[in-house]
């Protein structure tokens, strides 16, 4: 018999759980002057430390939310599938998580940050799209990752700056994919993604789209969790950073 969840008052765990994890601090996140930003920034020293912390947390610490649902005596969060965007900062964050959990991260192109890979050189042209990481570079720096064919030696972005309405539509597409692909598969999945996109994705998953005046905040390497069962979704928690010491909260 299929397991059933009780979202009101305890009971067995939901059929599937999704963890949404923001990447570690990037060099752009740490800039005092955003005019110095780069198109595809990597992690700072603090960002790498955050990634190591969240990886160890997911491996060694049980999700305390499960205690109410009778899931006790479990080591780690039990994540079975790991996805990330093709942006350098998420690849670098997913790498130690995958190593800690014994999982091969799968690159999901559609979970990239708002705007895509872009840079504004302040020469009057506005934001210009860039290539993004190339396939050979990704393979060399992130061995074992599962990479879609759309990542080539020409990169994977190579298009204009993504407009807001395009990002909203993409988040809706990813939400539909989660409902049909992940929520229907029993078990636990995690997606390493980006702050602005995660806000929009959570809005689509919980409210059917953006809600005026509402923003779902995510610190660097913060963990949020949604549970799915029989077409229902529950936001179990948002923006948890218990794995970080105060000096690494960014």
WOCORDA-V76330 format. One record per residue. N is the residue number from 1. RES is the residue in one small letter. SS is DSSP state (~ for helix, > for strand, _ for the rest). NEAR is the number of other ideal C-beta (glycine too) atoms within 10 Angstrom. Layout:
n | res | ss | near
N | RES | SS | NEAR
N | RES | SS | NEAR
This chain:
n | res | ss | near
1 | x | _ | 3
2 | x | _ | 7
3 | x | _ | 11
4 | x | _ | 12
5 | x | _ | 20
6 | x | _ | 12
7 | x | _ | 13
8 | x | _ | 7
9 | x | _ | 6
10 | x | _ | 10
11 | x | _ | 14
12 | x | _ | 13
13 | x | _ | 22
14 | x | _ | 24
15 | x | _ | 19
16 | x | > | 20
17 | x | > | 28
18 | x | > | 24
19 | x | > | 21
20 | x | > | 26
21 | x | > | 30
22 | x | > | 28
23 | x | _ | 31
24 | x | _ | 30
25 | x | _ | 26
26 | x | > | 26
27 | x | _ | 16
28 | x | _ | 17
29 | x | _ | 18
30 | x | _ | 15
31 | x | _ | 13
32 | x | _ | 5
33 | x | _ | 6
34 | x | ~ | 8
35 | x | ~ | 8
36 | x | ~ | 9
37 | x | _ | 15
38 | x | _ | 14
39 | x | _ | 20
40 | x | _ | 22
41 | x | _ | 20
42 | x | _ | 17
43 | x | > | 25
44 | x | _ | 19
45 | x | ~ | 10
46 | x | ~ | 18
47 | x | ~ | 25
48 | x | ~ | 17
49 | x | ~ | 18
50 | x | ~ | 28
51 | x | ~ | 27
52 | x | ~ | 20
53 | x | ~ | 18
54 | x | ~ | 27
55 | x | ~ | 22
56 | x | ~ | 15
57 | x | ~ | 21
58 | x | ~ | 23
59 | x | ~ | 17
60 | x | ~ | 12
61 | x | _ | 13
62 | x | _ | 15
63 | x | _ | 24
64 | x | ~ | 11
65 | x | ~ | 16
66 | x | ~ | 17
67 | x | ~ | 11
68 | x | ~ | 12
69 | x | ~ | 17
70 | x | _ | 10
71 | x | _ | 14
72 | x | _ | 10
73 | x | _ | 5
74 | x | _ | 11
75 | x | _ | 9
76 | x | _ | 16
77 | x | _ | 22
78 | x | _ | 17
79 | x | _ | 22
80 | x | _ | 15
81 | x | > | 18
82 | x | > | 24
83 | x | > | 23
84 | x | > | 28
85 | x | _ | 25
86 | x | _ | 26
87 | x | _ | 29
88 | x | ~ | 24
89 | x | ~ | 28
90 | x | ~ | 29
91 | x | ~ | 23
92 | x | ~ | 22
93 | x | ~ | 32
94 | x | ~ | 29
95 | x | ~ | 23
96 | x | ~ | 20
97 | x | ~ | 25
98 | x | ~ | 22
99 | x | ~ | 15
100 | x | ~ | 19
101 | x | ~ | 20
102 | x | _ | 8
103 | x | _ | 18
104 | x | _ | 14
105 | x | _ | 25
106 | x | > | 17
107 | x | > | 24
108 | x | _ | 19
109 | x | ~ | 16
110 | x | ~ | 14
111 | x | ~ | 25
112 | x | _ | 24
113 | x | _ | 23
114 | x | _ | 19
115 | x | _ | 20
116 | x | _ | 23
117 | x | _ | 25
118 | x | > | 19
119 | x | > | 14
120 | x | > | 15
121 | x | _ | 10
122 | x | _ | 8
123 | x | _ | 7
124 | x | _ | 6
125 | x | _ | 8
126 | x | _ | 11
127 | x | > | 16
128 | x | > | 14
129 | x | > | 18
130 | x | _ | 17
131 | x | _ | 16
132 | x | _ | 24
133 | x | _ | 22
134 | x | _ | 15
135 | x | ~ | 17
136 | x | ~ | 11
137 | x | ~ | 14
138 | x | ~ | 20
139 | x | ~ | 14
140 | x | ~ | 9
141 | x | ~ | 14
142 | x | _ | 20
143 | x | _ | 9
144 | x | _ | 11
145 | x | _ | 20
146 | x | > | 12
147 | x | _ | 18
148 | x | _ | 13
149 | x | _ | 6
150 | x | _ | 11
151 | x | _ | 22
152 | x | > | 14
153 | x | _ | 9
154 | x | _ | 11
155 | x | > | 20
156 | x | _ | 24
157 | x | _ | 24
158 | x | _ | 13
159 | x | _ | 13
160 | x | _ | 14
161 | x | _ | 18
162 | x | _ | 20
163 | x | _ | 12
164 | x | ~ | 12
165 | x | ~ | 8
166 | x | ~ | 14
167 | x | ~ | 18
168 | x | ~ | 16
169 | x | ~ | 14
170 | x | ~ | 21
171 | x | ~ | 25
172 | x | ~ | 18
173 | x | ~ | 12
174 | x | ~ | 21
175 | x | ~ | 21
176 | x | ~ | 12
177 | x | ~ | 14
178 | x | ~ | 24
179 | x | ~ | 15
180 | x | ~ | 10
181 | x | ~ | 12
182 | x | ~ | 20
183 | x | _ | 25
184 | x | _ | 11
185 | x | _ | 14
186 | x | _ | 15
187 | x | > | 12
188 | x | > | 21
189 | x | > | 20
190 | x | > | 27
191 | x | > | 24
192 | x | > | 31
193 | x | > | 27
194 | x | _ | 22
195 | x | ~ | 18
196 | x | ~ | 17
197 | x | ~ | 24
198 | x | ~ | 26
199 | x | ~ | 18
200 | x | ~ | 24
201 | x | ~ | 25
202 | x | ~ | 22
203 | x | ~ | 20
204 | x | ~ | 21
205 | x | ~ | 22
206 | x | ~ | 16
207 | x | ~ | 13
208 | x | _ | 10
209 | x | _ | 12
210 | x | _ | 16
211 | x | _ | 11
212 | x | _ | 4
213 | x | _ | 5
214 | x | _ | 10
215 | x | _ | 13
216 | x | _ | 19
217 | x | _ | 12
218 | x | _ | 25
219 | x | _ | 17
220 | x | _ | 27
221 | x | _ | 29
222 | x | _ | 23
223 | x | > | 23
224 | x | > | 21
225 | x | > | 21
226 | x | > | 23
227 | x | > | 21
228 | x | > | 22
229 | x | > | 21
230 | x | _ | 10
231 | x | _ | 7
232 | x | > | 12
233 | x | > | 20
234 | x | > | 15
235 | x | > | 15
236 | x | > | 19
237 | x | > | 13
238 | x | > | 17
239 | x | > | 14
240 | x | > | 22
241 | x | _ | 21
242 | x | _ | 9
243 | x | _ | 19
244 | x | _ | 21
245 | x | _ | 9
246 | x | ~ | 6
247 | x | ~ | 8
248 | x | ~ | 19
249 | x | _ | 14
250 | x | _ | 17
